[in-house]
Amino acid sequence: MPLVVSSSRRFARAVLVSAVLAGAVTACSTDEEPAYVERPVEELYNAAMDQFEARDYKKAALAFEEVDRQHPYSVWATKSQLMTAYTQYLADKYDDAVISLDRYIELHPGSSDTPYAYYLRAICYYEQISDIQRDQKITALAQQALQEVVQRYPESTYARDARLKLDLTQDHLAGKEMAVGRFYLKRGEYLAAINRFRTVVERFQTTTHVPEALHRLVEAYLSLGVTDEAQMAAAVLGHNYPASQWYADSYALLEGRDLRPEANESWLAEMWDWVF
């Protein structure tokens, strides 16, 4: 069934439509009729596809729902359930799409299209990721849903793309922790800031925020007068990110002068002896 990659909608549409059209029945477009009128399944499904092809996703979703309502045990009902979710997604009705996808997964756990349902569910969350200044609940949900795709279908194309998107969710969550940590640091709430920066170092080790987090730990520990912890954070920073500006900045804080990495090898060696 469908596959959504970084350009989620364009790719998903191409794959989904090709799969659906391959099994679709042939019929002429029908005039719109009231939804409560009982109609043959082929007629209902083709009418829904007409709306879909016309990109009237709101009407298409309702039309696919009607296929499922009137003919719940047909093969077209199963197809319509997934198409309902997909059209809701295209209409930016993410909450509705997630509900439809959860229902599809529950009803058809063994379907060949279920991996896609899990993936599209993750994409619904992923596309709602907001600026790091906002609450990151959706980012956490996206991360969880993407991880589920990877765990359930590790060899699939869906999993390969999910892994790439997981990197962004990790970086985004780390960025939120950094923003909150900087806020606490600026206000002089050093223990609260340290907790945030340690979270970045311990839970988001592969993100781009780690060098700054280590440097901010040096700042916070020094502000509290905890020199040993500040030196340890600087040592880890210097060992893992020797070319980083944060590395030089931390040295400057600890030594009280403008230290450059290449000019202070003896100082770093002494620090490593002390740490280890």
N, C-alpha and C positions, 0 to 999 in steps of 0.2 A: 504494500500500500504506500502511502505518501511518505516522503522524506523531506524534512525541512532542514536546510543548512543555514549558514550565517545570514544569507539573504532569505530568511525564513519563508516569507509568504510566497515569493515568486517560485521558489523550488517546490514548496509543498503543494502549491496549486498545480504545477505541471505534473507531478507524480500522482497526486490524488485523482485529478481529472482523467488522466490516461487510464488509470486502473478502473475507475467507475465507468467510463465510457466503453471500456472493453466488454463489460458485462451488461450494459444497458440495453433495454429493449428499444426497438425502432418504432417510433410513432411520431405523428405530426404534433406540433404544438397545439395545446388545447386552450380554449377560452377559459378565463378565470371563473370559477364557480364557488359558491359558498363552501366553507371548510366542512360543514356538517353533512354535506351530501355524500352518501356512500358511493364510491366509485371503484372501478377495477384497479388493482395494484399497479399494473403497468401504466395506466393513465395517470395515476397520482404521482408515480415516480418520475415519469417523463415531464410532467408539469413542474415538478420541483427542480429538475435538471434545467428546464427552460429558464426558470428564475435564476438559477445559479449561473448559467452561461450569460445571462443578462446583467450579472453582478448586482442583482437586487438581493443581497444576502439576508436581509431581514425577512422578506417574503419566502426566500428559499428555505430558511431554517424552519419556518412554520409549515411549509409544504412537506418537508421531509418528516417533520413530527407527525403530520397527518397520515403519511404512509405507515408509520409505526403504530399509530392509534387504530387505524382501520384494519390493518393486516399484520397484527403483532407476531404471528408465527411464520411469516414468509421470509424468504432469503432477502427480499427487498427491504424488509423492516430492519434487518441487521445492517445492511448497507446504509440505510437512511439514518440509523442511530449515529453512525460515525460521521456521515455527511452533515447531520444536524450540528454536531460539535464543531466541525470544520468551518461551516458557514457562520456560526456564532463567533468563532475565533476571527474570521475575516472581517466581521462586523465590529470587532473590538469589544464584544460582549464576553470578556474573559471569564467572569464568574459563571455565567451560564454555560460556557464551553467546558469549564472544569467539571461542573456538575454532570453534564452530558457524558463526558469522558469517563468519569468515575462510574457512572451507570453502565457504560459500555464494557469497561474492564470487569465489573462485577458480573455482568450477564454472560460475557464471552471470554473467560480467562484463557482459553486454549486457542483462540482465533489467531490466524496468521497476521491479522491486522492489529492485534493487541499491543505488540511492541510500538507500533506507531501511535496508538492511543496514549501510552505512557509518555512517549516523546512529545506529542503535541500538548499534553498536559503540562509538561515541564516548560515548553515554549510559552504557554499562556502566562506562566509566572515570570519567565525570563524577560519577556517584552514589557513587563510592568516595572522593572527595576528603575528606581528613581534616584535623584541626586543624593549624595551621601549626607547632606544636611537633613534629610528626611528620615523617618522611621524605616528601618531595613527589614521589616517582617517579610515583605514580598521577596526580597533577595534571599533570605533564609529558606523560604518555601521553594524558590527556584533551585537553590543549591540542593535541597533535599530531593526534589523531583528529578533533577539531573543525575544525582548519584544513584537513584533507584534505577534509572535507565541503564547506567553503566553496570550496576551490579546484576541486574536481571538479564541483560542482553550484551555481555561484554564484547562479543565478536561482531556485533552488528554495526552498520554504518551509523545508526542512530547514536550508538555509544561513542563512536569516534568524534562525532560532532558535539555530543554532550560533554566530553572531556575538555574540549576547547572552551566551551561556555562556562564550565566549572571554574576555569582559571579567572574569568572575569568576575564571577560571583565572589570568589575568594578575595580578589583584589578590592572589590567594592566593600565587602564586610570589613576588611582590614582598614580601608580608608575611613569608614565610619568610626571605628575604634580610635584611629589617630585623631580625627576631628574632635571627638569627645575628650580624648587625653590632652590635646592642646588647650582646650577650653579650661579644663581643671588646672593645668599647669599655669596658665595665665592668671588664674584666680588665686594661685598659691595653695591649691588643694592637692598637695603633692602625693599623698598616699592614693587618692582616687586616680590621679594621673598615672602613677606607677602601675596600678592594676590594669589600666587600659593598654599601656605600652607593653607590658609583659604578655598580655593576651595576644598582641600582634606578633611578638617574637616567638611565642610558644605554639600558637594555633595557626598562624598564617606565614609559615617560614619561607614559602616559595614566592611570596608577593614582593612587590617593589617597595613596600613601606617599611621593611625590616631595618634597613640602615638608619633611617630617621628615628624609628622607634628606639633603637639602641642608644642613639645620641640623646634622645629626650629622657631616657632613663638616667643617663649620666647627669643631665641637668637637674632632674628631680632629686636624685640621690645626693648630689652636692648641695642642693638647696636645703636638704634635711640634715646635712653634715655627716652623711653616711659615706665616707670616702671609699671604704673597701668595696662596697657594692658598685659605686661609680667606676672604680678602676676595673672591676670585673666586666661590666658592660662595655667599657671602652676597649678592653682586651679582645672581647668577642667581636666587636665591630672592626677592630684593626686586623684581626686574623681573617675574617670572612670578606671584608670589603676594603681592602687596603687602598684602593684608588678612589674611594668615595670622599666627597667633601665633608660628609658627616664625620668621617674618621679624623680628619684634620681639626675640625671644630671641637670634637671631644678632647683631643690632646690639648688644644688651646685652653679649654676650660680647666683641665686637670693641672696643667703646668703654668697657667697664667701667662703664656706667651704664644706667639703665632708659630705653631709647630707644623712642619710638613712631614709626611711619612718618611721620606728618604733621609731626613735630617735627624731622625730620632730612633734609629734602630736599637741603640743600646737601651733606651728608655722602654721600648716595647719588649725587649728581651727580659728586662728586669720584671716587667709587669707579668709576663707569661710565667716566669719562675715563681712569682708570688701566687698567681692564680692556681697553677698546677703543682 
